[in-house]
Structures are given as C-alpha cells and as structure tokens.
C-alpha cells in the first residue's frame, strides 16, 4: 500500500496596498510610469512575486484607479482581484480611509491562504519576495500566530529630496519586540535625523532595522485586527486624522503576546517614491536593472 503523500502547502497570495492619496507626490504614484515601456512599480512587484511562487494578486485601490489597473495587468499570467477600501462610517471632513490595517481587513474575503502585504509605490527587490514566499509556505508550529517582516537597513531607504516616514524595529533573536513610526527622516550635515511619534527630535545611526511595509501573514491575522479596529473606532471614530496603521497594530499584537513576528533581514535593494523629485531617480534605477538583464524590457 502506498503511503499517503503530504499535502502541498497553498501558494501564497500577494496583497498590494494601492489606495493611497499620494499627497506628497502630487499625482497617483500607483500609475506612475517607471520602466522603459512605462511599467509601474506595481507591475514589477507582480512580476517578482510570480517568480517567487506567488500565484495570485489582490490589489486594494480607489475606484477611480480600477480601469487603469485592470488594463495594465490584463496580461499578467495569474488571477488579479481588485478590491476597494470602504469609506463608509468616516467622520465629517475626513477624505481618506482609516489606514493600512483597515485596507488589509477590506481584502479578507480574497485572502484564504497565507499572504504577503506590500506598498504599490515601493520596489522591494526579488530577494524580498523569495524570503516572504519561503516563510509563507512553512508552518512554525507555535501556539501563537507567527507572522513575518522583511527588514531593511535605514540608511539604504532614504530620499535625496525630502524627509520620509519609516517604521524602526527593535528585535531579539530575529523576533520583533517593538516597532515605532518615525517621521521626517532625512540625512543632514550632522547625521540622520527624524521625529518620534510624540514629535520629539531623534538622531539615528542609519544602521537601524526598518519596515518598509513588506509583511507575511496568515488568515489568523484577521480576527486579531478586527478586535483592534473595534477598539480603534471606539476611541478615534470622530477623528479626521487618526490612522489605523498596520505597523502600529502589529506592534500592539506583539506587545500583548497575541502574535510573534519573524524579521527576515535582506541586503536586497529597495527603492521607492515619496516625493515627485524621486521619480527620475527611480526611473534611472529601473533602467539600470533592465540593462543588467535582471528584468526584461517588457514584463507581460
């Protein structure tokens, strides 16, 4: 009698957060042409994820972007699902949805298997998708849900044209202990500076491990996030500026012992766009990648 074969783990899903307003950039970064044929960073993300074994893509986008995204990805060799982040229940005067953690909740019905979360306006490098894909195809066999985060070096993620926001991570034995949002991070003549969550001025070494919002989750995340969103709405439901941020909420889960996060360090190249002045630099970077043969001149 032949022994039963072990079931093959489900291929991971890529969730792309593409509903941002791009207020500092000045136009929709999600649709900005970067590659030699006008390819967007989102298209390069899909290409890299498919090479790493992901088998479908879910995109959270504004309704106005749906036609353009569908057109750009119609030839992608995988299912592509475009979801909207609900704007109902917002207080008067608030234009934007509740934040990145709420965006992930909005995609729950399309995420029955382990999934990665990325930003649409960041280039993470092929290695990041390989790390996330390998992690999501394994089961850590721990009583507490274990998620993952690709960790970059702060110095490698700065902009030449203005301050940026970064999530600085502390960890022990590659397990996340805390994550804190730092804004206005920039290189100055006296070193790298930023501002903490309470507005205090910070000096940074540049060697800090940071999150660029490249996460690996299982569906066990959803009930945890729902409870935290209920508490968030009770406290901030009338606030026109409050953000239900993914990094903040995962930090809360870790500190409460409700989840663990494995840091997946990478020396791979990251690049992205915060300010309009970043466009030319990122475009030149992708031209170099194509010229070096790391990407084809036409993706799909």
C-alpha angles and dihedrals in degrees: 000000000000115000114242112261121240114257114255113243115249116261111255123252126229116227113195120197104215104149098096122127095228089219096165093042094052099222136042106296089191090071101035112129111236109153128073090266095041094269116167127229087249090061091051089050091054091047092051093045093052090051088054094054103265110144107197141022130222118192127195105208143156114263091245091060097050098091093049093046093048090051094049094048101037091106096046108124094234140058113282119198120190117202132181127228107234115243095191119121094032117145119248111280097025114120102177130065122253098276145267098310089053089049090057090050089052090062097050096112090057095048109071093144135048110296144187123228123211140162118253093225098055131085107212102177129242093275093064092059092047091052093048094044093051091048094048092052092059133074114220090200093221126143092233119061110261118209131177140231128193107230122212130185111257094226090060095057106053127119123234093213107049151337121305137195118246135178108227115208132206117197144174121210088349092304116120115246101173139355123197132186114237119188134199092027110176143146113254134177088267096047138273115331137179144156126258127226092273093048098258119146114252135195116212132194097216091236094089119123109242138186118234090186097268102140139167117213142167124216087263085084095071103070089044092052093045092058091049092047091054089053091045092053092048090056103032105022093121097041113110093200106038115120126209092209123190094221092050094049095046088050088054092051091051094048091049091050092241094121142009127220124209114212111225104198118208135184089195119126120268125190134163148153128262101145130036088246090065093067098082092047093051091045091053090047092054091047088057091049092052093045089052090054096246091121131024119245088248119035105199 
